[in-house]
Amino acid sequence: MQRKTQWKLASAIAICALGCLPGCGTRVILIPPGEPVRLRETIRDAPVWVRDAEGEEVAGVMDLPAGWYCLPDDPVD
């Protein structure tokens, strides 16, 4: 009986410890809306909007290289 109690206690401690791990070493940085960000790694096959020769937006796909800046789209009034 003593052995079963120790096993349950050890299991409970392990479950609690594993539940706390996801928050360890995490840092949250809030970027204000409208601020540019720089890509840390290349994003392959990113869906993008591009303008054709007539200035119309068309759907496209491209690789976004690491180091590029991403900026919000300023709405045209």
C-alpha positions in Angstrom: 0.0 0.0 0.0 2.9 2.4 0.8 4.4 1.9 -2.6 1.1 2.8 -4.4 0.9 6.0 -2.4 4.5 7.0 -3.3 3.7 6.3 -7.0 0.6 8.5 -6.9 2.5 11.3 -5.2 5.4 11.1 -7.7 2.9 11.1 -10.6 1.1 14.1 -9.3 4.3 16.0 -8.9 5.4 15.1 -12.4 2.1 16.2 -13.9 2.3 19.6 -12.0 5.9 20.1 -13.1 5.0 19.3 -16.8 2.1 21.7 -16.6 4.4 24.6 -15.6 7.1 24.0 -18.3 5.4 25.6 -21.3 5.7 29.1 -19.7 9.4 28.7 -18.8 11.7 30.8 -21.0 8.9 32.5 -22.9 9.1 36.2 -23.5 6.2 38.1 -25.1 6.9 41.3 -27.1 4.0 43.4 -28.1 4.4 45.2 -31.4 2.2 48.3 -31.7 -0.2 48.2 -34.7 1.2 49.6 -37.8 4.9 49.0 -36.9 7.2 47.1 -39.3 8.7 43.8 -38.4 11.8 42.0 -39.9 11.5 38.4 -40.9 13.9 36.1 -38.9 13.8 33.2 -41.4 12.6 32.7 -44.9 8.9 32.0 -45.4 8.4 29.6 -48.3 5.3 29.8 -50.6 3.7 32.7 -48.7 0.4 33.8 -50.2 0.7 37.4 -51.3 -1.2 40.1 -53.2 0.6 41.7 -56.1 -0.4 44.4 -58.6 -0.5 43.5 -62.3 0.3 45.9 -65.2 -3.1 47.5 -64.9 -2.7 48.1 -61.1 -5.2 45.4 -60.2 -4.4 43.3 -57.2 -4.1 39.6 -58.0 -3.3 36.6 -55.7 0.2 35.2 -55.9 2.7 33.0 -54.1 6.3 33.8 -53.3 9.2 33.1 -50.9 9.8 35.9 -48.4 13.5 36.0 -47.7 14.9 36.4 -44.2 15.8 40.0 -43.4 12.9 41.5 -45.3 10.7 43.9 -43.5 6.9 43.4 -43.4 4.9 46.6 -43.2 1.1 47.0 -42.8 -0.9 48.1 -45.8 -1.9 51.7 -45.6 -5.5 52.0 -46.8 -5.9 54.2 -49.8 -8.6 56.8 -49.2 
